Amino acid sequence: MNPTVILTCGAIVLCLSFGARAGMGLYLQPLSLEYGWGREIFSLAMALQNLIWGLLGPFAGGLADRYGAGRVVAIAGAFYVLGLIGMGIVETPILMYVNSGFLIGLGLAGTSFAIVFAVIGRVTPPERRSTALGIATAAGSFGQFALLPVTQFLISRYDWHVALFAMAGITALIIPLSIAMAGRPAVHAGPAQSIAGSLREAIGERGFHLLSWGYFVCGFHIAMLTVHLPSFVTDQGLGPEHGMIALALIGLFNIVGSFGAGWLGGRFSKKYLLSAIYAIRVVLISLLVFLPLTPVNLYLFACGIGLLWLGTVPLTNGLVAQIFGLRYAAMLASIVFLAHQMGSFVGVWLAGYLYDTTGSYTGAFLVSMGLGLFAALINLPVNEKPLAERRAAAAVA
């Protein structure tokens, strides 16, 4: 199929998948208030969602590499829809964990970056690959910008149940779009290699572990802010519309930031760009914590963090493909992404736990700042040179 069609359909899949997920934080207060739950129950459900997403991602990636991404995306899209519908009718914490945790987590595992990026990467020449991944990442951000106001409108105009049913209908569009990814083109995929050999090679490479730890921090930051920023905003005396606008601004500015990160990644060192993103995040989070929260300060923070929000995605996935090749790119990127989702689990749960025990999000923000400094440093030793070139150089020597 035409690479442009594949890129377009993959971008729309990411737009829908991440657009529906980005609004999860808007359900925290109305759902918890209706059932009399503390914030930790909702936080644990979201944490489980992120963990299931990460744990099942490598299996979904391996199936996509072996049998084609189209089937995986279609099946995962169906689970995503069922999870959203189920979340709209939950009445107990167990059902909340099953639907919003397991089913939506399973849906995200097969409809997110690693699998879609692998398909796009295989049909895109190396010199244009980083830019193409940036475009696809930007589409996920556009989904956040476009669907967040829709979610907030439906919650305010009707209720959170109706909002979830409507999101399920919108997300169902993923299933027909998966047809564009039905093939498993081998263009630019590199030499043949077994799954076991690819895994051994990755595990033995230090950069694979360093990228995973950096991605852990990224997941901590993004998941914590996605779920808890709206409630943090209202706790500080602003209205719920301010939190929605802030998340929408993050999505809007990340359209620019994601594309920019992909474009820059094709021209400059990806590891240094990653380090800079994590360091600047620390500065921005510190401003949110230590300055009085006004609408202006909140929106400035949202614009700044939005420029960096998913900029790590094309850079990290690009490095995985650059170092290890594209034959098992979906599986290897999904394994690295598991670390991201472990960070998401910790970030979402810890913020809810600390809020319920201390009455404040300050502790969670301080932890996120410390982790940001750690990630800025740990990306620096990554060796960006492809393993194939290293082996060739060693053979000649």
C-alpha positions as CSV (number, residue, x, y, z in Angstrom):
1,M,0.0,0.0,0.0
2,N,1.1,3.6,-0.6
3,P,3.3,4.8,2.2
4,T,1.4,8.1,2.4
5,V,-1.9,6.2,3.0
6,I,-0.2,4.0,5.6
7,L,1.1,7.1,7.4
8,T,-2.3,8.9,7.2
9,C,-4.3,5.9,8.5
10,G,-1.7,5.2,11.2
11,A,-1.7,8.8,12.3
12,I,-5.5,8.8,12.6
13,V,-5.4,5.6,14.7
14,L,-3.0,7.3,17.1
15,C,-5.2,10.4,17.1
16,L,-8.3,8.4,18.1
17,S,-6.4,6.1,20.6
18,F,-4.6,8.9,22.4
19,G,-7.5,11.4,22.1
20,A,-9.8,9.1,24.0
21,R,-7.2,8.2,26.6
22,A,-6.2,11.9,27.2
23,G,-9.6,12.6,28.7
24,M,-9.4,10.0,31.4
25,G,-8.4,12.6,34.1
26,L,-11.7,14.4,33.4
27,Y,-13.7,11.5,34.8
28,L,-11.8,11.3,38.1
29,Q,-13.9,13.7,40.2
30,P,-17.4,13.0,38.8
31,L,-16.9,9.2,38.9
32,S,-15.4,9.2,42.3
33,L,-18.0,11.5,43.7
34,E,-20.9,9.5,42.3
35,Y,-19.7,6.3,43.9
36,G,-18.1,7.8,47.0
37,W,-14.7,6.5,46.2
38,G,-11.4,8.2,47.2
39,R,-9.1,9.2,44.4
40,E,-6.8,6.2,45.0
41,I,-9.3,3.8,43.5
42,F,-9.5,5.7,40.2
43,S,-5.8,6.3,40.3
44,L,-5.1,2.5,40.8
45,A,-7.4,1.7,37.8
46,M,-5.5,4.2,35.6
47,A,-2.2,2.8,37.0
48,L,-3.3,-0.8,36.0
49,Q,-4.3,0.5,32.6
50,N,-0.8,1.8,32.0
51,L,0.8,-1.3,33.4
52,I,-1.4,-3.7,31.3
53,W,-0.7,-1.5,28.3
54,G,3.0,-1.9,28.9
55,L,3.0,-5.6,29.8
56,L,1.0,-6.7,26.8
57,G,2.7,-4.3,24.4
58,P,5.7,-6.6,23.7
59,F,3.3,-9.6,22.9
60,A,1.2,-7.3,20.7
61,G,4.4,-6.1,19.0
62,G,5.7,-9.6,18.5
63,L,2.4,-10.7,16.9
64,A,2.4,-7.6,14.7
65,D,6.0,-8.3,13.6
66,R,5.2,-11.9,12.8
67,Y,1.6,-11.8,11.4
68,G,1.0,-8.2,10.4
69,A,-0.1,-5.1,12.4
70,G,-3.6,-4.9,10.9
71,R,-5.1,-7.8,12.8
72,V,-3.5,-6.7,16.0
73,V,-4.8,-3.1,15.7
74,A,-8.3,-4.3,14.8
75,I,-8.6,-6.7,17.7
76,A,-7.1,-4.2,20.1
77,G,-9.5,-1.5,18.9
78,A,-12.4,-3.8,19.7
79,F,-11.1,-4.3,23.2
80,Y,-10.7,-0.6,23.6
81,V,-14.3,0.0,22.7
82,L,-15.6,-2.6,25.1
83,G,-13.5,-1.2,27.9
84,L,-14.9,2.3,27.4
85,I,-18.5,1.0,27.3
86,G,-17.8,-1.1,30.4
87,M,-16.2,1.9,32.2
88,G,-19.4,3.8,31.6
89,I,-21.5,1.3,33.6
90,V,-19.1,0.3,36.4
91,E,-20.5,0.2,39.9
92,T,-17.7,-1.4,41.9
93,P,-14.0,-1.0,42.1
94,I,-13.4,-4.5,40.6
95,L,-15.4,-3.6,37.5
96,M,-13.5,-0.4,37.3
97,Y,-10.2,-2.3,37.3
98,V,-11.4,-4.8,34.7
99,N,-12.8,-2.3,32.2
100,S,-10.7,0.8,32.6
101,G,-7.6,-1.1,33.7
102,F,-7.4,-4.4,31.8
103,L,-9.6,-3.9,28.7
104,I,-8.6,-0.4,27.8
105,G,-5.0,-1.2,28.7
106,L,-5.2,-4.2,26.3
107,G,-6.7,-1.8,23.6
108,L,-3.9,0.7,24.0
109,A,-1.3,-2.1,23.8
110,G,-2.3,-2.7,20.2
111,T,-3.2,0.8,19.0
112,S,-0.4,2.9,20.1
113,F,3.1,4.1,19.0
114,A,5.2,1.0,18.9
115,I,3.1,-1.0,16.5
116,V,2.0,1.9,14.3
117,F,5.6,3.3,14.2
118,A,7.0,-0.1,13.1
119,V,4.7,-0.2,10.1
120,I,5.5,3.4,9.2
121,G,9.2,2.9,9.7
122,R,9.3,-0.1,7.3
123,V,7.8,1.8,4.4
124,T,9.7,5.0,5.0
125,P,13.3,5.6,3.7
126,P,15.8,6.1,6.6
127,E,16.4,9.8,5.7
128,R,12.7,10.6,6.1
129,R,11.9,8.1,8.9
130,S,12.4,10.5,11.9
131,T,10.2,13.1,10.3
132,A,7.4,10.6,9.5
133,L,7.5,9.4,13.1
134,G,7.2,13.0,14.3
135,I,4.2,13.5,12.1
136,A,2.5,10.4,13.5
137,T,3.3,11.5,17.1
138,A,1.9,14.9,16.4
139,A,-1.3,13.2,15.3
140,G,-1.6,11.6,18.7
141,S,-1.3,15.0,20.2
142,F,-3.9,16.5,17.9
143,G,-6.3,13.8,19.2
144,Q,-5.7,15.1,22.7
145,F,-6.4,18.7,21.6
146,A,-9.5,17.8,19.5
147,L,-11.2,15.2,21.8
148,L,-10.6,16.7,25.2
149,P,-13.1,19.6,24.7
150,V,-15.6,17.1,23.3
151,T,-15.2,14.9,26.4
152,Q,-15.5,17.9,28.7
153,F,-18.6,19.2,26.9
154,L,-20.3,15.8,27.1
155,I,-19.5,15.5,30.8
156,S,-20.8,19.0,31.5
157,R,-23.8,18.9,29.2
158,Y,-24.9,15.3,29.9
159,D,-22.8,13.2,32.3
160,W,-19.7,11.1,32.4
161,H,-21.6,7.9,31.4
162,V,-22.7,9.5,28.1
163,A,-19.2,10.9,27.5
164,L,-17.7,7.4,27.7
165,F,-20.3,5.9,25.4
166,A,-19.6,8.6,22.9
167,M,-15.9,8.1,23.1
168,A,-16.5,4.4,22.5
169,G,-18.3,5.2,19.3
170,I,-15.5,7.5,18.1
171,T,-12.8,5.0,19.0
172,A,-14.5,2.3,17.0
173,L,-13.3,4.0,13.9
174,I,-9.9,2.4,14.6
175,I,-11.1,-1.0,13.4
176,P,-11.7,-0.1,9.8
177,L,-8.6,2.1,9.7
178,S,-6.5,-1.0,10.6
179,I,-6.9,-2.3,7.1
180,A,-4.2,0.1,5.9
181,M,-1.7,-1.7,8.2
182,A,-2.8,-5.2,7.2
183,G,0.4,-5.9,5.3
184,R,3.8,-6.5,6.7
185,P,6.1,-4.8,4.1
186,A,9.8,-5.7,4.4
187,V,11.1,-2.5,2.7
188,H,14.0,-1.0,4.7
189,A,13.5,-3.8,7.4
190,G,17.1,-4.9,7.3
191,P,18.5,-8.5,7.4
192,A,16.5,-11.5,8.7
193,Q,16.9,-12.3,12.3
194,S,15.2,-14.6,14.8
195,I,13.1,-13.2,17.6
196,A,15.3,-14.9,20.2
197,G,18.4,-13.5,18.5
198,S,17.0,-10.0,18.5
199,L,16.1,-10.2,22.2
200,R,19.5,-11.4,23.2
201,E,21.1,-8.7,21.1
202,A,19.0,-6.0,22.8
203,I,19.4,-7.3,26.3
204,G,23.2,-7.3,25.8
205,E,23.3,-3.7,24.7
206,R,23.6,-1.1,27.5
207,G,21.8,1.6,25.5
208,F,18.7,-0.5,25.5
209,H,18.6,-0.4,29.3
210,L,19.4,3.3,29.5
211,L,16.6,4.2,27.0
212,S,14.2,2.1,29.1
213,W,15.1,3.9,32.3
214,G,14.7,7.3,30.6
215,Y,11.3,6.1,29.2
216,F,10.3,5.1,32.7
217,V,10.6,8.7,33.8
218,C,8.7,9.9,30.7
219,G,5.8,7.7,31.6
220,F,5.8,8.9,35.2
221,H,5.6,12.5,34.1
222,I,2.9,12.1,31.4
223,A,0.6,9.7,33.2
224,M,0.7,11.7,36.5
225,L,-0.1,15.0,34.8
226,T,-2.8,13.5,32.4
227,V,-4.8,12.0,35.3
228,H,-4.1,14.4,38.2
229,L,-3.6,17.8,36.6
230,P,-7.3,18.6,36.3
231,S,-7.9,17.8,40.0
232,F,-4.7,19.6,41.1
233,V,-6.1,22.7,39.3
234,T,-9.5,22.6,41.0
235,D,-7.8,22.0,44.4
236,Q,-5.9,25.2,43.8
237,G,-9.2,27.1,43.4
238,L,-9.5,27.3,39.6
239,G,-12.5,25.8,37.7
240,P,-12.6,22.5,35.9
241,E,-12.6,24.3,32.6
242,H,-9.1,25.5,33.4
243,G,-7.8,22.0,33.8
244,M,-9.5,20.9,30.5
245,I,-8.0,23.9,28.7
246,A,-4.6,23.2,30.1
247,L,-4.7,19.6,28.8
248,A,-6.0,20.7,25.5
249,L,-3.1,23.2,25.2
250,I,-0.6,20.5,26.0
251,G,-2.1,18.5,23.1
252,L,-2.1,21.5,20.8
253,F,1.5,22.5,21.5
254,N,2.7,19.0,21.4
255,I,1.6,18.9,17.7
256,V,4.4,21.3,17.1
257,G,6.7,19.7,19.7
258,S,6.3,16.2,18.4
259,F,6.9,17.1,14.8
260,G,9.8,19.3,15.8
261,A,11.4,16.5,17.8
262,G,11.1,14.2,14.8
263,W,12.5,16.7,12.5
264,L,15.4,17.6,14.8
265,G,16.0,13.8,15.4
266,G,16.8,13.4,11.8
267,R,19.5,16.1,11.9
268,F,21.0,16.1,15.4
269,S,21.9,13.5,18.1
270,K,18.8,12.0,19.4
271,K,20.2,11.2,22.9
272,Y,21.2,14.8,23.5
273,L,17.7,16.0,22.4
274,L,16.2,13.5,24.9
275,S,18.4,14.7,27.7
276,A,17.4,18.3,27.0
277,I,13.7,17.5,27.0
278,Y,13.9,15.8,30.4
279,A,16.0,18.7,31.9
280,I,13.6,21.4,30.6
281,R,10.6,19.4,32.0
282,V,12.2,19.7,35.5
283,V,12.3,23.5,35.2
284,L,8.7,23.7,34.0
285,I,7.4,21.4,36.8
286,S,9.2,23.5,39.4
287,L,7.5,26.6,38.1
288,L,4.1,24.9,38.5
289,V,4.9,23.9,42.1
290,F,6.6,27.0,43.4
291,L,4.7,29.8,41.7
292,P,1.1,30.8,42.6
293,L,-1.3,28.9,40.3
294,T,-3.2,31.4,38.2
295,P,-4.8,30.8,34.8
296,V,-1.9,32.5,33.1
297,N,0.7,30.5,34.9
298,L,-1.2,27.3,34.3
299,Y,-1.5,28.0,30.6
300,L,2.1,29.0,30.2
301,F,3.1,25.7,31.9
302,A,0.8,23.8,29.6
303,C,2.2,25.4,26.5
304,G,5.8,24.7,27.6
305,I,5.2,21.1,28.7
306,G,3.2,20.5,25.6
307,L,6.2,21.3,23.4
308,L,8.1,18.5,25.3
309,W,5.1,16.1,26.0
310,L,5.6,13.4,23.4
311,G,8.9,14.6,21.9
312,T,10.5,11.6,23.6
313,V,8.5,9.2,21.5
314,P,9.9,9.7,18.0
315,L,13.4,10.1,19.5
316,T,13.3,7.0,21.6
317,N,11.6,4.8,19.0
318,G,13.9,6.3,16.4
319,L,17.0,5.3,18.4
320,V,15.6,1.7,18.9
321,A,15.2,1.4,15.1
322,Q,18.5,3.1,14.5
323,I,20.5,0.9,16.8
324,F,18.8,-2.5,16.3
325,G,17.2,-2.3,12.9
326,L,13.5,-2.6,11.9
327,R,12.9,-6.4,11.6
328,Y,11.6,-6.6,15.1
329,A,11.1,-2.9,15.7
330,A,7.5,-3.2,17.1
331,M,8.6,-5.8,19.7
332,L,11.7,-4.1,20.8
333,A,10.1,-0.7,21.0
334,S,7.2,-2.3,23.0
335,I,9.7,-3.7,25.5
336,V,11.2,-0.3,26.0
337,F,7.7,1.1,26.2
338,L,7.0,-1.4,29.0
339,A,9.4,0.6,31.2
340,H,7.5,3.8,30.2
341,Q,4.3,2.2,31.4
342,M,5.8,1.0,34.6
343,G,6.7,4.6,35.2
344,S,3.1,5.5,34.3
345,F,1.8,3.0,36.9
346,V,4.0,4.4,39.6
347,G,3.3,8.0,38.7
348,V,-0.5,7.7,38.6
349,W,-0.8,5.5,41.7
350,L,1.8,7.4,43.8
351,A,0.2,10.8,43.1
352,G,-3.2,9.5,44.2
353,Y,-1.7,7.8,47.3
354,L,0.2,10.8,48.4
355,Y,-2.8,13.0,47.9
356,D,-5.0,10.7,50.0
357,T,-2.4,10.5,52.7
358,T,-1.1,14.1,52.7
359,G,-3.8,16.1,51.1
360,S,-1.4,17.5,48.5
361,Y,0.2,16.7,45.2
362,T,3.4,18.5,46.2
363,G,5.3,15.3,47.1
364,A,4.5,13.7,43.8
365,F,5.7,16.8,41.9
366,L,9.0,16.8,43.8
367,V,9.6,13.1,43.0
368,S,8.9,13.9,39.3
369,M,11.5,16.6,39.3
370,G,14.1,14.3,40.8
371,L,13.4,11.7,38.2
372,G,13.6,14.2,35.5
373,L,17.2,15.1,36.5
374,F,18.0,11.4,36.5
375,A,16.6,10.9,33.0
376,A,18.5,13.9,31.7
377,L,21.7,12.2,32.8
378,I,21.1,8.6,31.9
379,N,20.5,9.2,28.2
380,L,23.9,10.7,27.7
381,P,25.9,7.5,27.6
382,V,23.7,5.8,24.9
383,N,25.8,4.7,21.9
384,E,23.7,5.8,18.9
385,K,25.8,3.9,16.3
386,P,23.9,0.9,14.7
387,L,25.0,-2.5,16.0
388,A,25.4,-3.7,12.4
389,E,28.0,-0.9,11.8
390,R,29.8,-1.7,15.1
391,R,30.0,-5.4,14.1
392,A,31.4,-4.5,10.7
393,A,33.9,-2.2,12.2
394,A,35.0,-4.8,14.7
395,A,35.4,-7.4,11.9
396,V,37.6,-5.1,9.9
397,A,39.7,-4.3,12.9
